[in-house]
Amino acid sequence: MGDGNFKWWVGQGAEPEAYHGPFETRDIAIQTGRSDYQDTGFTICESDKSVMRPEINLDFYVEQILESLIEANEECFSDDYPDLDQIWNDEDLKALDTAFQQAITTWLIAHPGTTWAFGTMRNVKYFIGEPEGEGGSHV
């Protein structure tokens, strides 16, 4: 999934391991490719940046938080700490899971993080390398 903010990128060869950019226009990406990769050829593409999804398995974290709550409130219990299911039922735990998912989603929207991969690539085109002095062509 991408952020929908498409820019132009250029990379060395027919199947680049890495792309450089972003460039505002296709022409600037081509010009950069011809300048930087004249002999080896280059590929341009129009791409947006990937976006992280708020998908995590919360089971471990929910259990740790609830156990911490019990320990921090030891005065509410006898000498033996009760099991989680003696304090909260399945519906309570499901509600906590939902609340965490919502909080993580809200936080990730406000703080999306920097990603290094493309979300969606389109308009990919390879330009054949030319020895110095020859005209440019593309496939």
N, C-alpha and C positions, 0 to 999 in steps of 0.2 A: 504494500500500500504506500502511496506517495502523498506528498503535501500539495500537489497540484500546481506548484510554482515551476513551470518548465523553463529550462535554460539550455544553452548549447554547450557541448563538451567535445574535446578532441583527445584521441589516444593514438599511440604508435602502433602501426601494423594493422592487419585485417581483423584480429581479435585481441584488442588491447587488454593487458592485465590491469591497467589503471588509466583513468581519464583525467584530463586537466581542464580547468575552467572554474567557474562557469563564464560563459560569454553571452552577451545580450542578443547577438544575432548569429545566424548561420554563416554569413559572410565573414565575420570576425573569426569564427571557429575554423573555417576553411583557410583563411589567411594565416592563422597561427599554425595550422597543420602543415601548410606548404613551407612555412619558414622553419619550423622545428623538425619536421620529418620528411624533408624533400626526397631523400634517398630511399627511405624504408617504406614510405607510404603511411597513410593514417586513416583513421575512422572517425567520423563525427556522429553525434547523436543528440537528440533533444530529450532531456530527461528531467524528472523531478527527483527530489531527495526522499529516501525512505522515511517512514514514521513508525516509531515503536508503538506496539499495541499493549494495552494494559492487561496482559494475560499472565498471571502468575498463580502458582498453586499455593494457596494461603494456609492449608491445613497445619503445617509445621508452625508457622508464625502465630496463628490463632491460638494453638495449644500453648505456646511459650508465653504469650501475653496473658492468657487466662491463668496460667500457673503463677505468673508474676503477680497478678492481681490478688490471688488467694494468699500468697506469701506476704504481700504488702499489707494485707488486712487480716493477719493471723488472729487478731483479737476477736474476730467474728466467729471463730471456730474453736473447737476443743483442741487438745494437744495433737491429735491426728488430723492432718489436712484431709478434707473430703475429696473424693474423685470429682472430676469436672461434671460428670453426668448427675451427680447428686445436687449440684447447684443450678445448672442450666440444662434445659431440655433441648431436643433437636431443633425446635423452632427458634429458640434463643440463639443457638449457634449459627443457624442459617441466616438469621437477621444480622449477626455480627459479620459474617462472611460478606453479605451483601453491602453492609456499611463500608467495610474495607475496600471492596471492589469499587464502589462509588468514589471513595476518597482517593484511591490510586488513579482512577480515570480522570477525575478533576485535576489532580496534581500534575499528571502527565500531559494534559492539554495545556496547562499553564506553563509547564517546564518540559518541553518535548525532548530535550537532549539533542546533542549533535550526532548525526549518523554519517557513515562513510559510504553507504551503498545507494544505488538508484532505487527508486520506487517503481517507476514506469519508464521504459525506454521506447522512443518512437523515432521515426525518420532517420534510421541508421544508414550511413552510406560510407563505403570504403573508397579511398582515393589511392590509386597506384603510385608507388614511388617513381621518381624520375631522376636519372643521373643529372648532375648540375649542367645547366645550359640547354636542356630540352624542355619543351612545353609540357604543361600539366594535362593530365587526363583523369578520368574517373570511370569506375565501373558501377 
